[in-house]
Amino acid sequence: MQRSGSMLVMVARLWRDWRFALALFSLMLVGFGLLWGSIIKRSLEQLAPFFRLLANQSGLTISVLEGMVFDGPGKMVRTMIGGDRVSLERAIDILSIVLVHPLVQLLLAMWAVGRGAAALAGELERGTFELLLSQPVSRVNVAISNVLFDLGCWIVIAVAFTSAATAGAWWINPLEERPLPTDIQERMNRMSWWTWSPATLFKKAPAPVDISDRLRIEPARFMLAAPAVAALGWSISGLAFAASAWGRSRMAVLGGMGLVVSTMFLVNLLGQLWEPLLVLRPLTVFYYYQPQEPMLGIPAVVNLSEWFGPDKVALPGLWVLVVTGALGYAAGTWRFATRDLPAPL
């Protein structure tokens, strides 16, 4: 009873120290999630009809047009928005891009690295451990209190962000396609006359498009991505916690982990475009980050095709991230409990 009471006191202490930073960080993600729907609304209501009309008049399908747009340098953009799992025809797919937006991933990584670096190395650098450990508490309890606080933070951050994305999608729902401006419509009609040929008589009419299905939005499905968002942050903060347990300078841990996480992000991104880096992608935590799959009803598994070939292995990306973070926190707790604490810097 006394041990649990002292741990709650330490968690409350961390809450007092970090509550304003946590609120500010959550508000940043909430603001981005709310604005994303309004930003994408114009693309869904105006630009999408234009590309569909262009595809129909050229005799191409939307998928072929997407392949042309995202060919070459456009592959990087395709990679950043979720790869082939995202169809630009469906509104819910385009809205889900907010979950894998590079800004969101980097913000999550920044909080994870900052919290992990400050958890142990930061306390040691400030000289507060001597005062804390003079009380009847063990080092293990100190480490576990940080783990519990981080877990609570990631639950709050993930729920706040996905709730904001849900609210943003609900705000623009239902979507209605807007007709193209009259001058653009007239120009495209005149273009169809100039490009007419006898072969047009034998061209099959384009299949009818179900607009209602393309524009259908289920805002509540964003909440299904909350565990994946929390798991990504948990995995990075666990690794940073372990580095913090081995270090003694917050800035050194912050710089080192910042370099490691940035390298993992770039390897996961560029590895899909440059074959020599492809084999390194499964070594990054971002490779297992799959928030769009549960939202879109796709199995959230990774097959490690870079190592074993396609369809040989199927691992749930969510649990890989959870285990990675847990191992990092366990290693950090063991190291902190057994190391000699040097004098404050």
ABEGO torsion letter per residue (X at the ends): XAAAAAAAAAAAAAAAAAAAAAAAAAAAAAAAAAAAAAAAAAAAAAAAAAAAAAAAAAGBBAAAAAAAAABEAAAAAAAAAGEAABBAABAAAAAAAAAABAAAAAAAAAAAAAAAAAAAAAAAAAGAAAAAAABBBBAAAAAAAAAAAAAAAAAAAAAAAAAAAAAAAAAAOBBBBBBBBAAAAAAAAAAAAAABBAAAAABBBBBBBBAAAAABBBAAAAAAAAAAAAAAAAAAAAAAAAAAAABABAAAAAAAAAAAAAAAAAAAAAAAABAAAAAAAAABAAAABBAAAAAAGBBBBBAGAAAAEBGABBBBAAAAAAAAAAAAAAAAAAAAAABBBBBBX
